[in-house]
């Protein structure tokens, strides 16, 4: 994992967000009340860009998980 991804993960964890919850916040606005949406969006962008540079596609995994949750195939994560 690159420098940008490590920095983004550290900051997201300080905000109480795992990468998936952060993506939900950035993509769908499903953010806890005390979280700055713009900052989360920036951090998710940094994380995704770094992981994609390594050949990984975290967004595809998160989208699949989100669709499974919406379909009731997987318990939904609390976002607020």
Secondary structure, 3 states (H helix, E strand, C coil): CCHHHHHHHHHHHHCCCCHHHHHHHHHHCCCCCCCCHHHHHHHHHHHHHHHHHCCCCHHHHHHHHHHHHHCCCCCCCCCC
